[in-house]
Amino acid sequence: MISDKSQKTSMENFLDSYLQDLLAMSDKDVLNDIEPASLKAEALRMLESAKTIAGKQRLAAARERMASVPRTVSERLQNVSIAEARAYLKKAANDPRFTLAARELSEMSDEDVITLYQQICLLEEPDGNNSGGA
């Protein structure tokens, strides 16, 4: 705070006098005859409650953000044929971003092809969680 009283606002003067009163009070007066251990326990309960509420709010906000995300990638992943997935993986095998060269695409089961296709599509999806992008 500013040391010159003439330049202080009335709020600063009030806060200074309030602080001086608090500093002059004994611990017993400040605690109002309440045991410090019980005050500490109550403060910890309040903190835990606040953490729980904040966690629930963050979860609700995250769910809301997820609900608003376009479902284009997930729709594309679900509605792909085996032929499209194999053709896509054949192209991806020549892409330096992916290490598919050692895989024999013709020997992979349809389920493995779809799984690999989905994984690569998710890697290419631009979002806040990765720096990928096709």
Residue pairs with C-beta under 8 A, 6 or more apart in sequence:
1 8
1 12
1 15
1 16
2 8
2 12
5 13
8 16
22 30
31 39
69 127
73 121
73 122
73 125
76 121
77 117
77 118
77 121
77 122
80 88
80 114
80 117
82 110
82 113
82 114
85 113
85 114
85 116
85 117
86 105
86 113
88 117
88 120
89 100
89 105
89 113
89 116
89 117
89 120
90 105
92 98
92 100
92 120
93 100
93 101
93 103
93 105
97 123
97 132
98 120
98 123
100 116
103 116
105 113
108 116
123 130
123 132
124 132
124 133
124 134
125 132
126 132
126 133
126 134
